[in-house]
Amino acid sequence: MQVYRGELETNTQKFQGKVWLRRFPDLVGIDERVFVLHFEPGSHTNWHVHAGRQVMYGVYGKGCLVEKQREATIMEPGDVAYLEPGVEHWHGASPGSDFIHAVIAFDQETYWTFRQEDGTRVWRPVSDEVYGDIWAQLA
């Protein structure tokens, strides 16, 4: 038996605010990856795209899932969201609550930068204004 303790704090260009991520160990013969993410209030991912399908399961608190050019969705404990491959999105905690969710990812690739017309790749953070507007709509 192997036991993994604690969480890994993740403060990279992929996230805004404090986020902890725990990746489950790879299982022999299983292609899917499993993660648990813990977002402090107001913390969230930047815009990103997964090459494969992804399933999110709300574990604790209140968060949201925002897909580009679609309505935002509140995520709470017990909620399950299915994301199609190639859909640009972001997710994270509400301004007043931690949010923990589990993820099953059916592909190894996540794209955090986006190609510009000139060929350069740039990060796409979620602005404070966009974050605030989303939560004003969801309230």
DAGIGI-V872931 format. One record per residue. N is the residue number from 1. RES is the residue in one letter. SS is DSSP state (alpha for helix, beta for strand, coil for the rest). OMEGA is omega in radians with two decimals (* if undefined). Layout:
# DAGIGI-V872931
n;res;ss;omega
N;RES;SS;OMEGA
N;RES;SS;OMEGA
This chain:
# DAGIGI-V872931
n;res;ss;omega
1;M;coil;3.03
2;Q;coil;3.11
3;V;coil;3.11
4;Y;coil;-3.07
5;R;coil;3.05
6;G;coil;3.14
7;E;coil;3.12
8;L;beta;3.10
9;E;beta;-3.07
10;T;beta;3.06
11;N;coil;-3.12
12;T;coil;3.09
13;Q;coil;-3.13
14;K;coil;-3.02
15;F;beta;3.00
16;Q;beta;-3.05
17;G;coil;-3.11
18;K;coil;3.13
19;V;beta;3.04
20;W;beta;-3.10
21;L;beta;3.04
22;R;beta;3.07
23;R;beta;3.07
24;F;coil;3.12
25;P;coil;3.06
26;D;coil;3.12
27;L;coil;-3.12
28;V;coil;3.09
29;G;coil;-3.13
30;I;coil;-3.13
31;D;coil;-3.09
32;E;coil;3.03
33;R;beta;-3.13
34;V;beta;-3.13
35;F;beta;2.88
36;V;beta;3.13
37;L;beta;3.11
38;H;beta;-3.14
39;F;beta;2.98
40;E;coil;3.12
41;P;coil;3.12
42;G;coil;-3.12
43;S;coil;-3.10
44;H;beta;3.07
45;T;beta;2.87
46;N;coil;3.03
47;W;coil;3.09
48;H;beta;-3.10
49;V;beta;3.04
50;H;beta;3.13
51;A;coil;-3.13
52;G;coil;3.11
53;R;coil;3.09
54;Q;beta;3.06
55;V;beta;3.09
56;M;beta;3.12
57;Y;beta;3.12
58;G;beta;-3.10
59;V;beta;-3.03
60;Y;beta;3.00
61;G;beta;-3.08
62;K;beta;3.13
63;G;beta;3.10
64;C;beta;3.03
65;L;beta;-3.09
66;V;beta;3.06
67;E;beta;-3.12
68;K;coil;3.09
69;Q;coil;3.02
70;R;coil;3.11
71;E;coil;3.07
72;A;coil;-3.12
73;T;beta;3.02
74;I;beta;3.07
75;M;beta;3.11
76;E;beta;-3.12
77;P;coil;3.13
78;G;coil;3.12
79;D;coil;3.09
80;V;beta;3.10
81;A;beta;3.11
82;Y;beta;-3.14
83;L;beta;3.09
84;E;coil;3.08
85;P;coil;3.02
86;G;coil;-3.13
87;V;coil;3.12
88;E;coil;-3.07
89;H;beta;2.96
90;W;beta;-3.14
91;H;beta;3.13
92;G;beta;-3.04
93;A;beta;3.01
94;S;coil;3.12
95;P;coil;-3.04
96;G;coil;-3.06
97;S;coil;2.89
98;D;coil;3.06
99;F;beta;3.09
100;I;beta;3.04
101;H;beta;3.05
102;A;beta;-3.13
103;V;beta;2.92
104;I;beta;-3.12
105;A;beta;-3.06
106;F;coil;3.08
107;D;coil;-3.07
108;Q;coil;-3.00
109;E;coil;2.97
110;T;beta;-3.10
111;Y;beta;-3.09
112;W;coil;3.10
113;T;beta;-3.05
114;F;beta;-3.09
115;R;beta;3.07
116;Q;coil;-3.14
117;E;coil;-3.13
118;D;coil;3.09
119;G;coil;3.11
120;T;coil;3.12
121;R;beta;-3.11
122;V;beta;3.01
123;W;beta;3.10
124;R;coil;3.11
125;P;coil;3.02
126;V;coil;-3.10
127;S;coil;3.06
128;D;alpha;3.14
129;E;alpha;3.13
130;V;alpha;3.11
131;Y;alpha;3.13
132;G;alpha;3.12
133;D;alpha;3.13
134;I;alpha;-3.11
135;W;alpha;3.03
136;A;alpha;3.11
137;Q;alpha;-3.08
138;L;alpha;-3.10
139;A;coil;*
